[in-house]
């Protein structure tokens, strides 16, 4: 079941992202670290009612943020649609013990359906340039790679911006 996250679940969400970060690092992908994703970011996501969790039999095994706020790093990007009515995906994750079972697809399908239902013109996101698996994941779903941005607190490597026109 995919549903909105609750403040009371913040520790479970942080444990989920720590497990994901450790798994990525073990696989040579230095995308998440002690700075990102932060408890503060998730608290803001919950307060804005933009953080959703994948609940499997009472255990939070995945999460996704569906936001209407465009981060300042996205401003210079030449997007495919006007910067007026878009959704933005952040912090998609599935616990390593549950990866490879289609849960990330379920979370993205939920986000895309949510975006269509709310009449957004597109879905936008970024993914780490060193995470080839994520790039294939989004490209297979029809996302188009546009340009690169940088998050210096996360990595010296760029992040690729993608957009799916709805």
Secondary structure by P-SEA (a helix, b strand, c coil): cbbbbcccaaaaaaaaaaaaaaaaaaacccccccccccaaaaaaaaaacccccccccccccccccccccccccccccccccccccbbbbccccccccccccaaaaaaaaaaaaaaaaacccccccccccccaaaaaaaaaacccccccccccccccbbbbbbbbcc
